[in-house]
Amino acid sequence: TQNNFITEYLPYRDLYLDIILESEQFVRAGVCETCQSAEATFSCSTCTGDHGWCRPCMIKSHRSLPFQKIQLWIGRCFKDVALADQGFIWYLGHSGESCPRYAASNICGREVEGLPCDTTPITIVHSSGVFTHNIAWCHCQGSNPQQHLQLLRAGLFPASSTRPKTAFTFEVLDHFLIDALECKTLARSFFEKLTRLTNNAFPDTVPDQYRELMRVSWLWWDLKNRKWFGFGHDVESGPGPGDLALFCPSCPQPGINMSLLWEQKWLVMRRLVVDGNFTAQHMNMREPELDICLSDGSGYMVTDAEYQAHLASAMESKERSTCSNHRAVNAANANRSNLRATGVGATACARHGCFVPHSVVDFQKGERQVFFNLLCDGLIHMNMDYSICKAIKHAANAIDTLLVIYDVGCQWNLHFTERVDNCSGLTLPDNTEIVAAVGKFHLSAHKLACFARYSLNFIIGAGQVDGEILETLWAPFNKISPTARSMSQAHRQEILDDHMHNSNWKKLVGIVKTLLRKYRHANKGIDDTKIPFEDLTRSLDVNKVSLWESDEKQAMEQRGEHLDIYLLKIDKAPTMAEMQLKSIETEYANTGKLGSVSWLMDGINLEDAQDGLRVDIRQLPRDASATQKAVVAEKRQKLAARISKYHEKTDAMTEGIEVNSVTVPMDDIRFCTAETEELGQEVVDVEFASEEIAEEVPAEVMGIWMPSSMPHQDGLALGLGALQTQELQLRQGQANDCLERLRQALGHKAIIYRQHFRSADSTWVGTRLKQEAFRCRIKIDKCVHSYQRARNAMQRLGVDEEILRNVYQEILPSQLTVNQEVTEENRYGQGSDRLAWFWRVNNGGDTHEDAWMDEFYRVNWLKAKARWQRWEEELSLVRHEMGWTVSWFGHKKDEWDRRYDQATKLGHQAYAQR
């Protein structure tokens, strides 16, 4: 571990420090190591080893090392000096030797009293600092007299092409490129680093070349892009739309990485994901007419003139949202007063996360937003329509089936083809067939009806994609957005292009590991889903399975409303309120008296009130204050009064029948840990805690008599059968309500863990979320207590044991865990999951058992088959992607071989063979 290495270092710390200090001495003082005659006064802190030179020998030895750090020994210590101040001249065009046409003699090897008359001081920025050198130009016949070209041939990029006074080494420009792409380093920060490397004590003495760095780096990146994509060789035609952009090597591209003919339509389907980023804003320019673009539309951003023409001609297509539960990002709170663009919208390949070239668009301010706002009544898709159309046409080559994953895909897809037909700026290839879907995480925010129709689980050819990969690409992208916000439009566009190119490049170099990982996951996914599905199929009726297969085939072919087969189609279980209303309507006919249902409801409510009071008592700390005890005592008094009044009604309802048995409330200790865990104490026995406050039986443990307090047969013998029937109906409604509230509470708890705990960015937020989760656990325990009480009452009231075994089963603590379908959507083994029984039954009181059980098995069989099929598709896709990737690299090799054969210059040939 790191601690082990540090522990090993500590005994040597003082020795290390001593050796470092020893290096400050002049080890080679005395005679010059080169001429062996003059006194050695110079050393070099950059060169390896210890050296000592006289001035002429030092200059000669650094003829090809102009950016070394020279030190002069002044008797007691070293002093940093510049090579130029010691008489060094950088001769261009002759490998460090002076131009033969110079009248002056060679400077190297002797003292220099003056400089040649035609030298020019140039500030040169290198990766080790900022230097000033005297440059002597080449005047040989045939050499280019333009100074900026001589600098360029020497590996120095001039800041000006007319009168260069500043130049940057290729090395420092490459360093800045990598720093900016990988570390998101700003130009100002990068140059400040170089300034401190030059003179850490007096950085103000270093010439400020920040503006020059901004300009030159922009030009350098443009040249690098053109070099990388072969436009230094293919000079006859300049880059077209998207020609300076990388795309995914593993996505099917007929004519590039696969043949132009294929059989399996789903296999060669284009899979795209669409999303917007409202962090990438751009401010209005003061003088936009002066802006100069170096590669408009050649990268990932679309061509601006064509895009603006589309926006000017497109109609704002507004439709009222039919998915009111969805809340999409719309940046409504952003201050748009001085913004030219409020964000960007992008399209990427859904399987590997590569941005599609020439498909990234800017969002406009005001109502011309791409996403819909629930405060408004409309949807405006003209921005993303343009991006999607451009992405569909990129490298399509007869691929006419597309999967488009979009956060608001359920709304975007409704009138997409109509919008394309009505807009001259939008076009699609012939016979294009689009299947719309919603990402797995965002789908949970949609209406339930959207789940089956837009879930990736039920789309042939989707494989195992979650549709959220663009969200991961925005995180590093957002780090450069504040910097690009105030750039010129052209510069911002090319900066965004460079960072998207860098993202795709990193995907490309890691594609082999990615595909191997996907291959392993696909094999494991099949193992986890195939066997459970086959076991489930064997356990079901063959005729039913055959009918379900027919329904599934029709749903996959026709989609739309036919996909609703993946949703349960049974009525909701009757609630206690519905049971109460039903019992009230018939109470006089059944019992011969009025008010019996109200009396029974009072008894059930009293039991719930006792539960709540016991929870309050368990939450009392051991050293409860007088105020806390007083609050509990007051609640006890009120509850005791209600119980006493209830027992008075009991005498009237039972007509004086002597009843001795009462139901004493008992808590299951397995479901009483939530409130005490929060306090860090053991579960407090309620009766023990009650004895500390009062000797009489406290209200929370008082016995309450109800028809279910005695066995069913005893109640019938006493003539209480009608009351027992009424209570049974109410208890069934109570159980149904408890199960519904339990499912909601568990779902709420899962959402808290999924959406909030993982993103809590402060202790305060985390504490609040813990409190919210704690309240959920209290609610869950309360639902379980109430359900158990209802189930026990139904058992004493003589309910059919078959119903208790299949409909109202016992709840176990292990079944109350957070639902992994929410917290771990992409985990393995979903096909073999066994959900708790209360998730997969509807407990319909009036529904025949076979009906809802058949419905449960139908839906679970369809979903289990879909999970297995998606993993089978994933494995097939990964295998083909491996071949497509190899073919893509082979295609690129053929392109560069062609450029090599056509090149006439040695440098062009050498680069083509790299």
KEKEZA-907786 format. One line per 4 residues: number of its first residue (from 1); their letters; for each residue y, z, x of C-alpha. Coordinates in steps of 0.25 Angstrom, whole numbers, plus 5000, padded with zeros to 4 digits. Example, Ala and Ser with C-alpha at 12.3 -4.5 7.8 and 13.67 -1.06 7.14 Angstrom:
<tordos>
1) as) 4982/5031/5049; 4996/5029/5055;
</tordos>
This chain:
<tordos>
1) tqnn) 5000/5000/5000; 5015/4999/5004; 5015/5014/5006; 5003/5013/5016;
5) fite) 5011/5003/5025; 5024/5012/5024; 5016/5024/5028; 5010/5016/5040;
9) ylpy) 5024/5012/5044; 5031/5026/5044; 5025/5031/5057; 5031/5019/5064;
13) rdly) 5045/5019/5058; 5052/5025/5069; 5045/5015/5079; 5049/5003/5071;
17) ldii) 5063/5008/5070; 5063/5010/5085; 5058/4996/5088; 5068/4989/5079;
21) lese) 5079/4996/5086; 5074/4992/5099; 5075/4977/5095; 5090/4979/5095;
25) qfvr) 5091/4979/5111; 5092/4967/5119; 5078/4965/5125; 5081/4953/5133;
29) agvc) 5094/4957/5139; 5096/4951/5153; 5094/4937/5157; 5093/4926/5147;
33) etcq) 5079/4922/5144; 5081/4907/5144; 5090/4904/5156; 5086/4916/5164;
37) saea) 5100/4917/5170; 5111/4921/5160; 5112/4935/5153; 5105/4936/5140;
41) tfsc) 5115/4941/5129; 5109/4934/5117; 5097/4937/5108; 5092/4932/5094;
45) stct) 5088/4942/5083; 5081/4930/5076; 5073/4925/5087; 5059/4931/5089;
49) gdhg) 5058/4940/5101; 5068/4946/5111; 5077/4936/5118; 5089/4936/5127;
53) wcrp) 5098/4923/5130; 5111/4920/5136; 5121/4912/5126; 5117/4898/5131;
57) cmik) 5102/4900/5130; 5104/4908/5117; 5111/4895/5111; 5100/4886/5117;
61) shrs) 5089/4894/5111; 5095/4894/5097; 5098/4879/5097; 5088/4878/5085;
65) lpfq) 5090/4892/5080; 5104/4892/5075; 5102/4904/5064; 5097/4914/5074;
69) kiql) 5104/4928/5075; 5110/4929/5089; 5113/4942/5096; 5122/4945/5108;
73) wigr) 5120/4957/5116; 5133/4964/5119; 5128/4975/5128; 5123/4985/5119;
77) cfkd) 5119/4978/5106; 5117/4964/5100; 5128/4957/5093; 5126/4946/5083;
81) vala) 5132/4933/5087; 5132/4918/5081; 5126/4907/5088; 5138/4898/5085;
85) dqgf) 5147/4908/5092; 5139/4907/5105; 5141/4892/5105; 5129/4887/5098;
89) iwyl) 5131/4873/5092; 5122/4867/5081; 5120/4852/5085; 5115/4844/5073;
93) ghsg) 5106/4832/5074; 5099/4834/5088; 5090/4847/5086; 5101/4856/5092;
97) escp) 5105/4847/5103; 5119/4842/5104; 5122/4828/5099; 5122/4818/5110;
101) ryaa) 5135/4813/5106; 5142/4826/5109; 5152/4825/5121; 5149/4840/5123;
105) snic) 5137/4845/5131; 5126/4853/5125; 5130/4867/5123; 5117/4873/5125;
109) grev) 5114/4879/5138; 5128/4883/5143; 5141/4890/5138; 5150/4883/5128;
113) eglp) 5165/4884/5128; 5167/4876/5116; 5161/4868/5104; 5160/4853/5103;
117) cdtt) 5172/4848/5095; 5163/4843/5083; 5155/4856/5079; 5157/4862/5066;
121) piti) 5155/4876/5062; 5145/4877/5050; 5141/4889/5043; 5126/4889/5041;
125) vhss) 5119/4898/5031; 5105/4901/5035; 5094/4910/5030; 5097/4920/5041;
129) gvft) 5112/4920/5039; 5125/4913/5040; 5128/4906/5053; 5140/4897/5058;
133) hnia) 5136/4886/5068; 5144/4875/5075; 5138/4862/5071; 5138/4850/5080;
137) wchc) 5136/4837/5072; 5128/4825/5077; 5136/4812/5080; 5124/4803/5084;
141) qgsn) 5124/4789/5079; 5116/4788/5067; 5117/4803/5063; 5124/4806/5050;
145) pqqh) 5138/4810/5052; 5139/4819/5040; 5139/4833/5044; 5132/4838/5031;
149) lqll) 5120/4829/5033; 5119/4833/5048; 5118/4848/5043; 5108/4844/5033;
153) ragl) 5099/4838/5043; 5100/4851/5052; 5094/4859/5040; 5108/4864/5035;
157) fpas) 5113/4861/5021; 5128/4859/5021; 5137/4865/5011; 5145/4853/5011;
161) strp) 5143/4838/5013; 5157/4835/5018; 5161/4846/5027; 5150/4856/5029;
165) ktaf) 5154/4869/5034; 5142/4877/5029; 5127/4874/5029; 5114/4881/5024;
169) tfev) 5101/4880/5031; 5089/4874/5023; 5082/4887/5026; 5093/4896/5019;
173) ldhf) 5094/4887/5007; 5079/4888/5005; 5079/4903/5007; 5090/4904/4996;
177) lida) 5082/4895/4987; 5070/4904/4988; 5078/4916/4987; 5085/4911/4974;
181) leck) 5072/4906/4968; 5063/4918/4971; 5072/4930/4972; 5083/4924/4963;
185) tlar) 5093/4927/4974; 5108/4923/4972; 5115/4914/4981; 5126/4925/4984;
189) sffe) 5115/4936/4987; 5108/4926/4996; 5120/4923/5004; 5124/4937/5005;
193) kltr) 5110/4939/5011; 5113/4929/5022; 5127/4935/5024; 5121/4948/5027;
197) ltnn) 5110/4942/5036; 5122/4936/5044; 5131/4948/5045; 5126/4960/5038;
201) afpd) 5138/4969/5043; 5149/4959/5040; 5144/4949/5029; 5158/4945/5026;
205) tvpd) 5159/4938/5039; 5149/4928/5035; 5154/4915/5028; 5151/4915/5013;
209) qyre) 5143/4903/5010; 5138/4908/4996; 5145/4896/4988; 5139/4886/4998;
213) lmrv) 5125/4893/4997; 5126/4891/4982; 5130/4876/4983; 5120/4872/4994;
217) swlw) 5108/4880/4988; 5110/4872/4975; 5110/4859/4983; 5098/4863/4992;
221) wdlk) 5090/4867/4980; 5093/4853/4973; 5088/4846/4986; 5076/4855/4987;
225) nrkw) 5072/4851/4973; 5074/4836/4975; 5066/4837/4988; 5054/4845/4981;
229) fgfg) 5053/4835/4970; 5053/4823/4979; 5067/4817/4976; 5070/4816/4991;
233) hdve) 5059/4806/4991; 5061/4800/4977; 5075/4796/4980; 5075/4784/4971;
237) sgpg) 5075/4792/4958; 5082/4806/4956; 5076/4818/4949; 5075/4816/4934;
241) pgdl) 5073/4827/4923; 5064/4838/4928; 5061/4831/4941; 5066/4843/4950;
245) alfc) 5057/4853/4943; 5042/4857/4945; 5033/4858/4933; 5020/4865/4931;
249) pscp) 5008/4859/4939; 4998/4865/4929; 5003/4859/4916; 4997/4846/4912;
253) qpgi) 5006/4834/4916; 4999/4821/4913; 5001/4811/4925; 5004/4822/4934;
257) nmsl) 4993/4833/4934; 4983/4826/4924; 4979/4813/4919; 4987/4806/4907;
261) lweq) 4974/4807/4898; 4968/4820/4893; 4959/4825/4882; 4962/4839/4878;
265) kwlv) 4975/4839/4872; 4977/4854/4872; 4974/4855/4887; 4986/4846/4891;
269) mrrl) 4995/4852/4881; 5009/4856/4887; 5011/4871/4886; 5026/4874/4886;
273) vvdg) 5034/4888/4884; 5048/4888/4880; 5058/4900/4882; 5073/4903/4884;
277) nfta) 5080/4911/4893; 5094/4917/4889; 5096/4923/4903; 5099/4910/4910;
281) qhmn) 5113/4908/4904; 5124/4899/4910; 5139/4901/4909; 5149/4890/4905;
285) mrep) 5154/4883/4917; 5169/4881/4919; 5169/4867/4924; 5155/4861/4920;
289) eldi) 5160/4847/4922; 5160/4850/4937; 5145/4854/4938; 5136/4846/4946;
293) clsd) 5121/4846/4944; 5111/4842/4955; 5098/4841/4946; 5102/4841/4931;
297) gsgy) 5089/4841/4923; 5080/4838/4936; 5074/4852/4935; 5071/4861/4924;
301) mvtd) 5084/4862/4916; 5086/4850/4907; 5097/4839/4910; 5110/4845/4905;
305) aeyq) 5116/4832/4899; 5104/4829/4891; 5102/4843/4886; 5117/4844/4882;
309) ahla) 5116/4831/4874; 5104/4837/4867; 5111/4849/4863; 5123/4841/4858;
313) same) 5114/4832/4849; 5104/4843/4845; 5105/4849/4831; 5104/4864/4830;
317) sker) 5091/4865/4822; 5091/4878/4815; 5080/4883/4807; 5078/4897/4801;
321) stcs) 5068/4905/4809; 5054/4907/4802; 5050/4917/4812; 5059/4929/4809;
325) nhra) 5052/4939/4817; 5055/4932/4830; 5066/4936/4839; 5069/4926/4850;
329) vnaa) 5078/4927/4862; 5092/4921/4859; 5102/4928/4868; 5111/4931/4856;
333) nanr) 5118/4942/4863; 5121/4934/4875; 5136/4931/4878; 5137/4916/4877;
337) snlr) 5152/4915/4878; 5152/4909/4892; 5138/4903/4892; 5134/4888/4894;
341) atgv) 5120/4892/4892; 5113/4905/4886; 5100/4902/4893; 5089/4892/4896;
345) gata) 5077/4887/4888; 5064/4883/4896; 5051/4877/4894; 5039/4880/4903;
349) carh) 5024/4877/4904; 5018/4888/4896; 5006/4890/4905; 5012/4891/4919;
353) gcfv) 5027/4894/4917; 5033/4882/4923; 5047/4877/4918; 5046/4863/4913;
357) phsv) 5056/4854/4920; 5068/4849/4913; 5066/4858/4901; 5075/4870/4903;
361) vdfq) 5088/4870/4894; 5100/4879/4892; 5103/4886/4880; 5117/4885/4873;
365) kger) 5125/4896/4868; 5128/4900/4854; 5119/4895/4843; 5113/4884/4852;
369) qvff) 5103/4894/4856; 5088/4890/4858; 5082/4903/4852; 5084/4908/4838;
373) nllc) 5092/4920/4834; 5087/4928/4822; 5102/4931/4819; 5103/4916/4817;
377) dgli) 5096/4908/4807; 5092/4896/4816; 5084/4891/4827; 5090/4882/4838;
381) hmnm) 5080/4875/4847; 5087/4863/4853; 5088/4869/4867; 5073/4872/4868;
385) dysi) 5069/4859/4861; 5075/4852/4872; 5068/4860/4882; 5055/4858/4875;
389) ckai) 5056/4843/4874; 5059/4842/4888; 5048/4850/4893; 5038/4843/4883;
393) khaa) 5042/4830/4890; 5041/4834/4904; 5028/4829/4911; 5022/4827/4897;
397) naid) 5015/4814/4899; 5008/4812/4885; 5006/4827/4883; 5009/4828/4868;
401) tllv) 5004/4843/4865; 5013/4854/4869; 5012/4869/4867; 5027/4875/4866;
405) iydv) 5028/4890/4867; 5041/4895/4862; 5046/4909/4858; 5051/4903/4845;
409) gcqw) 5040/4892/4844; 5038/4895/4830; 5052/4891/4826; 5055/4881/4837;
413) nlhf) 5042/4873/4833; 5046/4871/4818; 5056/4860/4819; 5055/4856/4834;
417) terv) 5050/4841/4831; 5061/4840/4821; 5072/4844/4831; 5066/4834/4842;
421) dncs) 5067/4823/4832; 5081/4826/4828; 5086/4827/4842; 5088/4816/4851;
425) gltl) 5088/4825/4863; 5074/4830/4860; 5061/4821/4862; 5047/4823/4863;
429) pdnt) 5035/4814/4868; 5027/4807/4857; 5016/4815/4850; 5021/4828/4855;
433) eiva) 5013/4840/4848; 5019/4854/4850; 5012/4867/4848; 5022/4878/4847;
437) avgk) 5019/4893/4851; 5025/4906/4854; 5023/4914/4866; 5013/4926/4864;
441) fhls) 5024/4937/4867; 5035/4931/4858; 5025/4928/4847; 5024/4942/4843;
445) ahkl) 5038/4942/4839; 5036/4931/4829; 5031/4932/4814; 5016/4933/4813;
449) acfa) 5015/4919/4807; 5019/4914/4821; 5008/4921/4828; 4996/4911/4824;
453) rysl) 5005/4899/4824; 5012/4900/4837; 5002/4909/4845; 4997/4903/4858;
457) nfii) 4984/4909/4855; 4981/4899/4844; 4986/4886/4851; 4975/4877/4857;
461) gagq) 4978/4874/4872; 4988/4886/4873; 4978/4893/4883; 4983/4906/4888;
465) vdge) 4998/4905/4888; 5007/4916/4883; 5020/4907/4881; 5028/4917/4888;
469) ilet) 5028/4912/4902; 5043/4908/4902; 5047/4922/4900; 5041/4925/4914;
473) lwap) 5049/4914/4920; 5062/4919/4914; 5062/4932/4922; 5065/4926/4936;
477) fnki) 5073/4916/4930; 5083/4926/4924; 5086/4931/4938; 5094/4919/4941;
481) spta) 5100/4917/4927; 5112/4926/4930; 5115/4918/4943; 5114/4905/4936;
485) rsms) 5123/4909/4924; 5136/4906/4931; 5132/4894/4939; 5136/4880/4936;
489) qahr) 5127/4873/4926; 5121/4864/4936; 5118/4875/4946; 5112/4884/4936;
493) qeil) 5103/4873/4931; 5098/4870/4945; 5096/4885/4948; 5088/4886/4935;
497) ddhm) 5080/4874/4939; 5077/4879/4953; 5072/4893/4948; 5063/4886/4937;
501) hnsn) 5058/4877/4948; 5055/4889/4956; 5048/4895/4945; 5039/4883/4943;
505) wkkl) 5037/4882/4958; 5031/4896/4958; 5022/4893/4947; 5017/4880/4954;
509) vgiv) 5014/4888/4967; 5007/4898/4960; 4999/4889/4950; 4986/4890/4957;
513) ktll) 4985/4905/4956; 4991/4904/4941; 4980/4895/4937; 4969/4903/4944;
517) rkyr) 4974/4915/4937; 4974/4908/4924; 4960/4903/4926; 4954/4917/4929;
521) hank) 4962/4922/4916; 4956/4911/4908; 4942/4914/4912; 4943/4928/4909;
525) gidd) 4950/4925/4895; 4939/4917/4891; 4929/4928/4895; 4937/4938/4887;
529) tkip) 4938/4929/4874; 4926/4920/4873; 4915/4930/4871; 4923/4939/4861;
533) fedl) 4926/4927/4853; 4911/4922/4853; 4906/4936/4849; 4916/4937/4838;
537) trsl) 4912/4923/4833; 4897/4927/4833; 4900/4939/4825; 4907/4931/4814;
541) dvnk) 4902/4923/4802; 4899/4908/4806; 4905/4902/4794; 4918/4911/4795;
545) vslw) 4920/4906/4810; 4918/4892/4806; 4929/4893/4796; 4938/4900/4806;
549) esde) 4935/4889/4816; 4939/4878/4806; 4952/4886/4803; 4955/4887/4818;
553) kqam) 4953/4872/4820; 4963/4869/4809; 4973/4879/4814; 4973/4873/4828;
557) eqrg) 4974/4859/4823; 4985/4861/4813; 4991/4874/4818; 5003/4879/4810;
561) ehld) 4999/4888/4798; 4985/4885/4801; 4986/4894/4813; 4988/4906/4803;
565) iyll) 4973/4908/4803; 4975/4917/4815; 4982/4927/4806; 4976/4937/4797;
569) kidk) 4976/4933/4782; 4974/4946/4775; 4983/4954/4766; 4989/4966/4772;
573) aptm) 4982/4980/4769; 4988/4988/4757; 4998/4998/4762; 4999/5012/4756;
577) aemq) 5011/5009/4748; 5003/4998/4741; 4992/5007/4739; 5001/5018/4733;
581) lksi) 5007/5008/4724; 4993/5003/4719; 4989/5017/4717; 5001/5021/4709;
585) etey) 4999/5009/4700; 4986/5014/4696; 4987/5029/4698; 4988/5034/4684;
589) antg) 4976/5025/4680; 4968/5030/4691; 4971/5045/4691; 4978/5048/4678;
593) klgs) 4990/5054/4684; 5003/5049/4691; 5008/5053/4705; 4994/5053/4712;
597) vswl) 4998/5042/4721; 5011/5048/4725; 5004/5061/4727; 4993/5055/4737;
601) mdgi) 5004/5048/4744; 5011/5061/4746; 4999/5067/4752; 4997/5055/4762;
605) nled) 5012/5056/4766; 5010/5071/4768; 4999/5068/4778; 5008/5058/4786;
609) aqdg) 5019/5069/4786; 5009/5079/4792; 5005/5069/4803; 5020/5067/4806;
613) lrvd) 5023/5082/4807; 5011/5084/4816; 5016/5073/4825; 5029/5080/4826;
617) irql) 5022/5093/4830; 5014/5086/4840; 5026/5081/4847; 5033/5095/4848;
621) prda) 5033/5099/4862; 5026/5112/4866; 5040/5119/4868; 5046/5114/4855;
625) satq) 5060/5118/4852; 5064/5126/4839; 5071/5114/4834; 5058/5106/4835;
629) kavv) 5049/5117/4829; 5059/5118/4817; 5059/5103/4814; 5044/5104/4813;
633) aekr) 5044/5116/4804; 5054/5109/4795; 5044/5097/4794; 5033/5106/4791;
637) qkla) 5040/5113/4780; 5044/5100/4773; 5030/5095/4774; 5023/5107/4769;
641) aris) 5032/5107/4757; 5028/5092/4754; 5013/5096/4756; 5015/5108/4746;
645) kyhe) 5021/5099/4736; 5010/5089/4738; 4999/5099/4735; 5006/5103/4722;
649) ktda) 5005/5088/4717; 4990/5089/4722; 4987/5100/4711; 4992/5090/4701;
653) mteg) 4985/5078/4706; 4972/5085/4707; 4974/5093/4693; 4971/5106/4699;
657) ievn) 4958/5102/4706; 4954/5112/4717; 4955/5105/4730; 4953/5113/4743;
661) svtv) 4951/5102/4753; 4963/5096/4760; 4966/5086/4771; 4970/5093/4784;
665) pmdd) 4978/5084/4793; 4971/5082/4806; 4976/5074/4818; 4967/5065/4826;
669) irfc) 4971/5070/4840; 4968/5056/4846; 4981/5051/4839; 4990/5062/4842;
673) taet) 4993/5059/4857; 5005/5050/4856; 5015/5061/4852; 5010/5071/4862;
677) eelg) 5009/5061/4874; 5024/5059/4872; 5026/5074/4875; 5016/5075/4886;
681) qevv) 5008/5086/4879; 4994/5087/4873; 4992/5086/4858; 4997/5098/4851;
685) dvef) 4988/5104/4840; 4996/5104/4827; 4990/5116/4821; 4992/5124/4834;
689) asee) 5007/5119/4835; 5009/5123/4820; 5004/5137/4823; 5015/5140/4832;
693) iaee) 5025/5137/4821; 5019/5142/4808; 5007/5149/4804; 5005/5142/4791;
697) vpae) 4998/5129/4790; 5009/5119/4794; 5012/5107/4785; 5007/5096/4795;
701) vmgi) 4992/5102/4794; 4992/5106/4780; 4981/5100/4771; 4984/5090/4761;
705) wmps) 4975/5088/4749; 4972/5074/4745; 4961/5067/4737; 4955/5063/4751;
709) smph) 4954/5078/4755; 4941/5079/4749; 4929/5070/4749; 4928/5058/4740;
713) qdgl) 4917/5063/4732; 4923/5077/4730; 4936/5070/4725; 4928/5062/4715;
717) algl) 4921/5075/4710; 4935/5081/4707; 4940/5069/4700; 4950/5065/4711;
721) galq) 4944/5051/4713; 4956/5044/4708; 4965/5051/4718; 4955/5048/4729;
725) tqel) 4956/5033/4725; 4971/5033/4725; 4971/5041/4739; 4961/5031/4745;
729) qlrq) 4970/5019/4741; 4982/5026/4747; 4974/5030/4760; 4970/5015/4762;
733) gqan) 4985/5011/4761; 4988/5022/4771; 4978/5017/4780; 4983/5003/4779;
737) dcle) 4997/5007/4782; 4993/5016/4794; 4985/5004/4800; 4997/4995/4798;
741) rlrq) 5007/5005/4804; 4997/5007/4815; 4996/4992/4819; 5012/4991/4818;
745) algh) 5013/5004/4827; 5003/4999/4837; 5010/4985/4837; 5023/4992/4840;
749) kaii) 5018/5000/4851; 5012/4987/4857; 5025/4980/4856; 5032/4992/4863;
753) yrqh) 5023/4991/4875; 5023/4976/4876; 5038/4973/4874; 5045/4986/4878;
757) frsa) 5038/4994/4888; 5036/4982/4898; 5050/4979/4897; 5057/4993/4897;
761) dstw) 5068/4992/4908; 5072/5006/4908; 5067/5021/4907; 5075/5022/4894;
765) vgtr) 5069/5010/4887; 5055/5014/4892; 5057/5028/4886; 5062/5023/4873;
769) lkqe) 5050/5013/4872; 5040/5025/4875; 5046/5032/4864; 5044/5021/4855;
773) afrc) 5030/5019/4859; 5028/5034/4857; 5033/5033/4843; 5023/5021/4841;
777) riki) 5012/5030/4845; 5016/5041/4836; 5016/5031/4824; 5002/5025/4828;
781) dkcv) 4996/5039/4828; 5003/5042/4815; 4997/5030/4809; 4983/5033/4814;
785) hsyq) 4984/5047/4809; 4988/5042/4795; 4977/5031/4795; 4966/5041/4799;
789) rarn) 4970/5050/4788; 4970/5039/4778; 4956/5035/4783; 4950/5049/4782;
793) amqr) 4956/5050/4768; 4949/5037/4764; 4936/5041/4770; 4937/5054/4762;
797) lgvd) 4941/5046/4749; 4928/5038/4750; 4932/5025/4755; 4921/5015/4759;
801) eeil) 4916/5018/4773; 4916/5003/4775; 4931/5002/4773; 4933/5014/4783;
805) rnvy) 4924/5007/4793; 4930/4993/4792; 4944/4994/4787; 4949/5008/4790;
809) qeil) 4943/5011/4803; 4946/5023/4812; 4957/5022/4822; 4954/5025/4837;
813) psql) 4964/5029/4847; 4960/5017/4856; 4964/5007/4845; 4978/5012/4846;
817) tvnq) 4982/5005/4859; 4993/4995/4861; 4989/4982/4856; 4986/4973/4868;
821) evte) 4989/4960/4860; 5004/4964/4861; 5004/4971/4875; 4995/4962/4883;
825) enry) 4995/4948/4875; 4988/4940/4887; 4977/4950/4891; 4963/4946/4892;
829) gqgs) 4952/4950/4883; 4959/4948/4870; 4947/4940/4864; 4938/4953/4865;
833) drla) 4949/4963/4860; 4945/4972/4848; 4958/4976/4841; 4958/4989/4834;
837) wfwr) 4953/4988/4820; 4966/4990/4813; 4972/4978/4820; 4961/4969/4815;
841) vnng) 4960/4973/4800; 4970/4973/4789; 4964/4985/4781; 4966/4978/4768;
845) gdth) 4962/4988/4757; 4960/4977/4746; 4955/4967/4756; 4940/4964/4756;
849) edaw) 4934/4968/4770; 4928/4955/4773; 4941/4947/4771; 4949/4955/4781;
853) mdef) 4938/4956/4791; 4936/4941/4790; 4950/4939/4792; 4950/4948/4804;
857) yrvn) 4939/4941/4811; 4944/4927/4807; 4957/4930/4815; 4951/4937/4826;
861) wlka) 4941/4926/4828; 4952/4915/4828; 4960/4923/4838; 4948/4926/4847;
865) karw) 4944/4911/4847; 4959/4907/4850; 4959/4917/4862; 4947/4912/4868;
869) qrwe) 4951/4897/4866; 4964/4900/4873; 4957/4906/4885; 4947/4894/4885;
873) eels) 4960/4884/4885; 4966/4893/4896; 4954/4891/4905; 4954/4876/4902;
877) lvrh) 4969/4875/4904; 4969/4882/4918; 4957/4873/4923; 4965/4861/4919;
881) emgw) 4978/4867/4925; 4971/4868/4938; 4968/4854/4939; 4982/4850/4934;
885) tvsw) 4988/4858/4945; 4980/4851/4956; 4984/4838/4950; 4999/4841/4949;
889) fghk) 4999/4845/4964; 4991/4832/4967; 5002/4824/4959; 5013/4830/4967;
893) kdew) 5006/4827/4980; 5005/4812/4975; 5020/4812/4973; 5023/4817/4987;
897) drry) 5013/4808/4993; 5020/4796/4986; 5034/4802/4991; 5028/4802/5005;
901) dqat) 5023/4788/5005; 5037/4783/5000; 5045/4792/5010; 5051/4784/5021;
905) klgh) 5057/4796/5029; 5049/4806/5037; 5055/4819/5031; 5052/4814/5017;
909) qaya) 5038/4811/5021; 5036/4824/5027; 5041/4832/5015; 5032/4823/5005;
913) qr) 5020/4828/5013; 5023/4843/5013;
</tordos>
